[in-house]
Amino acid sequence: MTRNTLRQPEQCIQLSGISWQTYHILLGELHERRLRLTYNRGILEIMAPSPEHEIYKKLASRFVETIAEELRISIYPLGSTTFHCQDLGCGLEPDECFYIQNQSAVKGKKKIDLTQDPPPDLAIEIDITSSATSRLEVLANIGVPEIWCYDGIFLTIHQLQNKRYIPSNHSLAFPTLYIDKVDHFLLQAGVVDYLELVSSFRRWVKSQIRQP
């Protein structure tokens, strides 16, 4: 199976020996730019997302919202909010994230403190042209229980167990729905009209709900 023609390289640089203070300064200086910062115990990765990355993350997020709508599950989307914890020495902005089981603990808050507040219940990570190992390690450190990872062909679900992510065939957030065909719809990004693709995905979700 081949990917579609959206491909455009992401720009990524990695720096070592970066202090927590420098990381925080850069967060403030670069917050209005379209950059993603991942900090993990002195190593800082700065990534400029490609158009391919952005369409996939937008679609995956829309699919999560569609599933929640059809299953009548309340969610609290926080997009690419910055999460960091000095005690853990790490921080990042997920591609997309949602509070679902723990949304009552953070809904309406203007600032989330991971020393007091729970992490997102579900994060989406798009990893097309670079390894997501560092980002997955940070997400594990801050305790995100479930991640959906898409590599441009396959969508895989990972659940946190003993501070490591283990592949799973079902979702903690949506346990009654098998989502094994979500990547089939993601593969059509850039080929099928965006809203038409979302409508097609919604019809598929409804067909799964009706199954006994």
C-alpha positions as CSV (number, residue, x, y, z in Angstrom):
1,M,0.0,0.0,0.0
2,T,1.4,3.4,-1.0
3,R,0.8,6.8,0.6
4,N,-0.8,9.6,-1.3
5,T,1.0,12.6,-2.8
6,L,0.7,15.0,0.2
7,R,4.3,14.2,1.3
8,Q,6.5,17.2,2.1
9,P,9.5,16.8,4.5
10,E,9.1,18.1,8.0
11,Q,11.9,20.2,9.4
12,C,13.3,19.0,12.6
13,I,16.4,19.8,14.7
14,Q,17.6,18.2,17.9
15,L,19.7,20.0,20.5
16,S,21.4,18.4,23.6
17,G,22.5,20.0,26.9
18,I,19.5,22.4,27.0
19,S,18.5,23.5,30.5
20,W,14.9,23.6,31.8
21,Q,15.2,27.4,32.0
22,T,16.2,27.6,28.3
23,Y,13.3,25.4,27.3
24,H,10.9,27.7,29.1
25,I,12.4,30.8,27.5
26,L,12.0,29.2,24.1
27,L,8.4,28.2,24.9
28,G,7.6,31.9,25.5
29,E,9.6,33.2,22.5
30,L,8.2,30.7,20.0
31,H,4.6,30.3,21.2
32,E,3.2,32.3,18.2
33,R,5.2,30.3,15.6
34,R,4.1,27.1,14.0
35,L,6.7,25.0,15.8
36,R,6.5,22.0,18.1
37,L,8.9,21.7,21.0
38,T,9.6,18.4,22.7
39,Y,11.9,18.5,25.8
40,N,13.2,15.3,27.5
41,R,15.8,15.6,30.2
42,G,18.1,18.1,28.5
43,I,17.3,17.1,24.9
44,L,15.2,19.6,22.9
45,E,13.6,18.7,19.6
46,I,12.1,21.5,17.5
47,M,9.9,20.5,14.6
48,A,8.1,22.5,11.9
49,P,5.1,20.3,10.9
50,S,4.5,19.6,7.2
51,P,1.1,20.0,5.4
52,E,0.8,16.2,5.4
53,H,1.3,16.1,9.1
54,E,-1.3,18.7,9.7
55,I,-4.0,17.2,7.5
56,Y,-3.6,13.8,9.2
57,K,-3.7,15.3,12.7
58,K,-6.8,17.4,11.8
59,L,-8.6,14.3,10.4
60,A,-7.7,12.1,13.3
61,S,-8.9,14.7,15.7
62,R,-12.1,15.1,13.8
63,F,-12.6,11.3,13.8
64,V,-12.2,11.2,17.6
65,E,-14.9,13.9,17.9
66,T,-17.1,12.0,15.4
67,I,-16.8,8.8,17.4
68,A,-17.6,10.7,20.6
69,E,-20.7,12.3,19.0
70,E,-22.1,9.1,17.8
71,L,-21.4,7.2,21.0
72,R,-22.7,10.2,23.0
73,I,-19.5,10.4,25.0
74,S,-18.6,13.8,26.4
75,I,-15.0,15.0,25.6
76,Y,-12.9,18.0,26.3
77,P,-10.5,18.7,23.4
78,L,-7.4,20.7,24.2
79,G,-5.6,20.4,20.8
80,S,-1.8,21.0,21.0
81,T,-1.8,22.4,24.6
82,T,1.7,22.5,26.1
83,F,2.2,20.1,29.0
84,H,5.3,20.1,31.0
85,C,6.6,19.2,34.4
86,Q,9.9,20.3,35.8
87,D,10.0,17.5,38.4
88,L,9.9,15.0,35.5
89,G,12.2,17.1,33.3
90,C,10.1,16.9,30.2
91,G,7.4,18.7,28.2
92,L,5.7,18.8,24.8
93,E,2.7,19.7,22.8
94,P,0.7,16.6,21.6
95,D,-0.4,16.8,18.1
96,E,-4.0,16.6,19.5
97,C,-5.3,15.6,22.9
98,F,-8.5,15.0,24.7
99,Y,-9.8,14.8,28.3
100,I,-12.5,12.2,28.4
101,Q,-12.6,10.1,31.6
102,N,-11.0,12.9,33.6
103,Q,-12.5,16.0,31.9
104,S,-14.3,17.1,35.1
105,A,-10.9,17.7,36.8
106,V,-9.7,20.2,34.2
107,K,-12.7,21.6,32.3
108,G,-12.6,25.4,32.3
109,K,-9.1,25.7,33.7
110,K,-6.9,28.3,32.1
111,K,-3.7,26.5,33.2
112,I,-3.1,22.8,33.9
113,D,-0.6,21.8,36.5
114,L,0.6,18.2,36.1
115,T,1.7,18.1,39.7
116,Q,-2.0,18.5,40.7
117,D,-4.1,17.8,37.6
118,P,-4.4,14.6,35.5
119,P,-2.8,14.4,32.0
120,P,-5.0,14.0,28.9
121,D,-6.8,10.7,28.6
122,L,-6.1,10.4,24.9
123,A,-3.4,11.9,22.7
124,I,-2.9,11.7,18.9
125,E,0.6,11.5,17.4
126,I,1.4,11.7,13.7
127,D,4.8,10.3,12.9
128,I,5.4,10.3,9.2
129,T,9.0,11.3,8.5
130,S,10.7,11.0,11.9
131,S,10.8,8.7,14.9
132,A,8.3,9.4,17.7
133,T,10.3,7.5,20.3
134,S,11.2,10.7,22.3
135,R,7.7,12.0,22.2
136,L,6.2,8.7,23.3
137,E,8.7,8.7,26.2
138,V,7.6,12.1,27.3
139,L,3.9,11.2,27.0
140,A,4.6,8.1,29.1
141,N,6.4,10.2,31.7
142,I,3.5,12.6,32.2
143,G,1.1,9.6,32.3
144,V,-1.1,9.8,29.2
145,P,-2.9,6.5,29.3
146,E,-3.7,6.1,25.6
147,I,-2.1,7.2,22.4
148,W,-3.3,6.8,18.8
149,C,-0.2,6.8,16.5
150,Y,-0.5,7.2,12.7
151,D,2.6,6.7,10.5
152,G,1.0,7.6,7.1
153,I,-0.3,4.0,6.6
154,F,-1.3,2.4,9.8
155,L,-3.0,3.7,12.9
156,T,-2.0,1.9,16.1
157,I,-3.4,2.2,19.6
158,H,-0.9,2.2,22.5
159,Q,-1.9,1.9,26.2
160,L,0.3,2.8,29.1
161,Q,1.4,-0.1,31.3
162,N,4.2,0.2,33.8
163,K,5.4,3.5,32.3
164,R,5.7,1.9,28.8
165,Y,3.3,1.9,25.8
166,I,2.0,-1.5,24.8
167,P,0.1,-1.9,21.5
168,S,-3.6,-2.7,21.9
169,N,-6.4,-3.7,19.6
170,H,-9.0,-1.6,21.5
171,S,-9.4,1.9,22.9
172,L,-9.7,2.8,26.6
173,A,-11.7,5.9,25.7
174,F,-14.1,4.1,23.4
175,P,-14.1,0.4,24.5
176,T,-17.3,-0.5,22.7
177,L,-16.1,0.4,19.3
178,Y,-13.4,-1.4,17.2
179,I,-11.4,1.2,15.3
180,D,-9.3,-1.1,13.2
181,K,-10.5,0.7,10.0
182,V,-9.7,4.3,11.0
183,D,-6.4,4.2,9.1
184,H,-8.4,3.2,5.9
185,F,-10.1,6.6,6.1
186,L,-6.9,8.5,7.0
187,L,-5.3,7.1,3.8
188,Q,-7.8,9.0,1.8
189,A,-6.7,12.4,3.0
190,G,-5.8,14.6,0.1
191,V,-7.7,12.3,-2.3
192,V,-11.3,12.5,-1.1
193,D,-12.8,15.9,-0.2
194,Y,-12.3,16.6,3.5
195,L,-16.0,17.0,4.5
196,E,-17.0,14.1,2.3
197,L,-14.4,11.9,4.1
198,V,-15.7,12.9,7.5
199,S,-19.3,12.1,6.4
200,S,-18.1,8.7,5.1
201,F,-16.4,8.0,8.4
202,R,-19.5,9.0,10.4
203,R,-21.6,6.5,8.4
204,W,-19.0,3.8,9.2
205,V,-19.1,4.6,12.9
206,K,-23.0,4.4,12.9
207,S,-22.8,1.1,11.1
208,Q,-20.5,-0.3,13.8
209,I,-22.8,1.0,16.6
210,R,-25.7,-0.9,15.1
211,Q,-23.9,-4.2,15.1
212,P,-24.9,-6.5,18.0
